[in-house]
Amino acid sequence: MTTATATTVTATTSDLLAPEPIDDPAAHRVLTGDRPTGPLHLGHYFGTLHNRVRLQDQGVEMFVLVADYQVITDRDLADRLAEHTENLVLDYLAAGLDPERATIFAHSAVPALNQLLLPFLSLVSVAELSRNPTVKDEIAHSSQAAVNGLMFTYPVHQAADILFCKADLVPVGQDQLPHLEVARTVARRFNERYPHADGSAVFPRPRALLSEAPMLLGTDGGKMSKSRGNAVALGATEDETARIIRGAKTDTERRISYDPENRPEVSGLVLLAALCQDRAPETIAEEIGDGGAAALKRTVTESVNEYFRPMRARRADLAADRGHLRQVLHDGAERANAIADATLAEVRQVMGAI
């Protein structure tokens, strides 16, 4: 049995690489989202955001969660929460998510979703949660003096996020696979314990959609993260982008090569340029050759600014109407609440709580 108790979790044969075509897109439902703790960055975009847009455009039903309740898992206060929430929606729309085709909503606006957390918690042991590698990593980088209980329930809360709308596909980075494994475990155990009268399952077991670049390194050589100050925000200006990339960590070898195992920092920059140019990273490295770190950073800066220039222009236009951003959240919450209420009623029925 594969559960989140393993120290590492890898993709399973049922997971998909996001560039692969989705058979019968209308038959699938995707749940994805982010915590509103700051602006989205290039790692978010290439790790999952551009895949969300691609899936939406293919006709897959898309649910995009602004996980405002989960902000306080690793911090004492939800600082500037309303501002960050609106800016998150702003990044979504600028990247191409369409509120007419994607349901964009906030955690706190869907009470029935959060009520699923209690029965789901009864299906997972404390030992399983404490050994979750993603939780361990988040704890290591937490800004809190002491770890709160919500941190340990975080993976189960994410299971509720995924299962309330019965999503069967979840775009994630490699580092999020342990959390998705918890959702699979919760779905399987719930279905075994509380099947429908005819024996059918209540919940699907969601699969991962892994991107071509599941984890981009930050400018310090670690995981790119909003909280670690090592990322280029999607809404950064071209000058800000150049300044951040100039400060990126490289190594002492002058010739540029693409060797992720032995030269992770240099290879991360090469990969970023390659993704922006839609070319092979080996080709980018060969063209830079003996140009060294300065030429590499110049290439990356030009590639990033060229790729994101149209998106940043759209973002600036959308930012002028904050009321529209709030209306997107309002409309999304109405749709999400109708689905969450129906799922919670179904759960209560199979559990004999009605």
N, C-alpha and C positions, 0 to 999 in steps of 0.2 A: 504494500500500500504506500503510495507516495503522498506525503503530507508536508506541512510546513515545518516539521520537526527536524528536517535535514539541515545541516550547516550551510549547504548551498543548494539552490534549486536551478535546474537548467530547463531549457525549452523541451517540451515533449513532442512526440510525433504528431499530435493533434494540433499543435500550434502552427501558425502560418507566418511567413514573411510577408510584410505588408505589400511589397510590389507585386506579389502573385495575384492574378485575377480572382475575384470573388464570384463563385457560381451563384446564380439567382440572388443578386444583391437585395431584392425586396423581401427575401425570406429571413434576413438577418437584422439584428438590432445591436447597436454599439453603445456602450457606456464608457465615457472617458471624462477627464476633468483635471482640475488643478486647485491647489490651495491659494487663496488670495493673500499672499505674504509679500508680494512685490512683483515687479514687471517680469513677464516671460522673456526668456533669452534664447540664444541660438540653439542650445541643447534641447530645449522644449520643442522648438520648431522642427529640427531635423529628426529628433527622437520620436515625435508623435503628432505634432500639430499639422504638419503638411499631409500626413496620412489621414487625419480626420477629414480634411477638405477633400482629399481624393476619394475617400469612401462615401462622403456625402454626395459628391458629383456622380458617383456610380449608381446612386439610388439606395444605399443602405440607410436605414432609419437610425438617426444619430441623437444621442442624449449627451449633453455636455454639462458637467457638474462644476459649479463654483463651490468648493468644499470649505465654506466659511466656518462651520463648526470644528473642522479639523485643524484650524489655525492654532488652537490652544493645546494641541497635543504636546508641543515641544517649546512652548513659551508661556509666560505668565499672563500676558495681556494680548488681546487681539488689536494691535496698534493700527490705526488708520484703516480699519476694516472696510468701511463703506467706499473709501477712495480706492483701495486696492481692488475691491470687487468690481467697481466700474471700469477700472483700467484693465482688468483681466478680460472683461467683455470687449473692451476696445481692441485688445490684441487679437481676440478671436475673430472679430468682424474684419479687422484689417488683413488678417491672414486668409480670409475667404470663407469662413463659416457663415452660413446664411440662416438667419432666425426663422425664415419661412420653411426651411427644410431640416433644421437642427433645433432641438429643444434645449435651450440654454437656461439654466435655473440654479438657484442657491440652495444649499443644504437646509438652512434654517427656515426656508419658506415651504418645506414639504414635511409636515409633522409625521405622517404615516410612514415615511421612509425610515425615520429615526426610531420609530416604535419596533421595527423589525430587529433592531440591535439586540433586544432582550432575549427572544427565543433563539437567535443565532448564537449568542454567547454561551448558551447552555450546551451547545454542540462542540465546543472547542475547549481543551484543557488549558490550565494556566501554564503547564510545562511547555505545551506546543507554542503558545504565544511568546513566552520568554525566550525560546530558542530561535525565533524568527530572525534571520540574518538582517533583513531590512530594518526591523525594529531596533536591533542592536546598533546598526549604523546611525539611525536617527538619534538614538539615545546618546551616542558618542559625540554628536554634534549639537545636542540640545543646549539652549541658552538658559535652561532652568537649573537651579541649585539642586533640586531633587526631582526625580522622574515621577510624573503623576500617573494615575490609573488609566487615564484616557490614552496614554501612549501605548499601553499593552492591548487595549481594545481597538486600536487604530485599524489593524487588518480586518477585524470583524466588521467594523463600521464601513470599511471599503467593500466588504462582501455585501452588506445591505445596499450600498450605493449601486452595485452591479446587478444584484438580484431583484431589487424592487421593480425594475422595468423588464426583468427577464432577459437581460442582454446576454448574447451568446458569443460576442466578440469584444475584446478589450485591447485597444492599442496601448502597448506599454514598452518601456525600455527594459533591458536585461535585468537591471537592479530591482525592478518591481515584480518580477516573477514570483518571489516568495509570497507577496501579498495576494497575487492572483491564485496561487495554490491554496491559500486559506479559503477564498471564495469557492473554489472547486470542492474543497473538503466540506464546507458548510452546506453547499447544495446537495452533495451526495448523501451526507448524513441526515439532512432534513427529509430528503426524498425516501430514504430507507425507513425513517422513524414515522413519518407522517405522509404516506402516500394517499392519493385520492381513493375513493371507494372502489374504483375499477382497477386500482393498482398503478395508475399512471403517475408520473412524476410532476411535482409542482414547479420545480425550477430546472432550467438547463444547466449544464456544467460549462461555464464559459471558457473560451480558448483565447490565447494571446495572439495578438498581431504584432510581431516584432519588426521594427524598421531596419533599414540597411545600416543605420548608424545608431544602434541602441543606446550608446553612451559616449558623448563627446567629452573630452577632458577640458577642464577649466584652464585659465591662464597660469595657474600655479601648479599645474600637473595633476591636480586631484579632480574628483568628480565635479562637473560644472553644476553650480547650485546658486540659487538666489541668495541664500543665507550666508554663503561663503565669500561673496564679493569677488568672484573669479570669472564672471561671465559678461558677455556683451548682450545688453537688452535689445529686444526687437525694435523698440522705439528710440534707441540711442541715435544721436546725430552722427554724421560721418566723421566729424572731428573726434567725438568721444570714442567711436569705434577704433579709429587710428591710434588714439592714446592707449586704450586698453590692450590692443594687440601688440603695440610696441613693448609693453611691459610683460609680455608672455614669457614663460620659462622655456628655454630650449636646452642645448648642450654645447660642448666645446668642439665638436667635430664640424668642420666647415662644409663638407659636401653633404647636400641634402639627400636623404633617402627615405623611403617609406618602409619602416620596420617597426610596427606597433609593439612588438615584444621587447626589443632591445632599445628602441628610441621612442618611447611613448609620447613625450612632449612634442618633439618635432613632428612625429607622425600624426598627432592630433591636429596640428596646424595644417599639415598637408591635406588631411582628410577634409577639413573645413573648406579649404579652397576648392577641393575636388567636388564636394557636394554643391557648392555655389555655382561651379562651372559645368556640372553634370558630366564630369570626365573622370577617368581612372586616377586614383591618387598616385600610382606609380608614374604615370605620364607627367603629372604636375611636378613630382620630385625630380624626374629626369630633366625637365626643362629648366628648373632652378639650378640644378647641378652644384657647381662650386660657388654659387652666389652667396652661400652662407645664410645665417639667421636674418640678416637685414633684408636680403632679397626675398626670403620666405615670408617674412612679416609684411613686406610691401605687397606681395602677391595676394596674401590672405586678406589684407585690408581692402585692396581694390576689388577683390572677388565678392567679399561680404557687402560692401557698399553698393556695388552694381546690382547684386541680386536683390537686396532688400530696399532699394530706392523706391520702386513703385508701391510696395507695401507701406513704407513709412509715409509716403504722400497720402495714401488712403487713410492711414491712422490719424494724420493731422486734420484731415477733413472731418472725420467722424468725431474727433475730440471736441469739435465746436458745438456739438449738440448732446450734452450730457443727459437730457431728458429722454432721448432715444435709447440710450444705453439702459436706463431704468425701465423703460417700456419693454425692452427685449427680455429683461429678467422677470417682469410681471407676467408677460404672456407665456414665457416658458414655465413659470411656476404653476400656472393654471393647468397646463397640459400634464406636467409631472404629478401634480396632486391627484388628478383623476386616475392616473395609472397606479400611483402608490396606494390610494384608498382601496382600489379593487384588489391589489395584491395582498394588502393587510387583511381584508375581509376573507380572502381565500385561505390565507394562513390560519386565521382564527377558526375557520370552518373545519379544516383538516385536523387541527389540534383539538377540536371539540370545545373550543372556547365560546362558541355562540350557542 
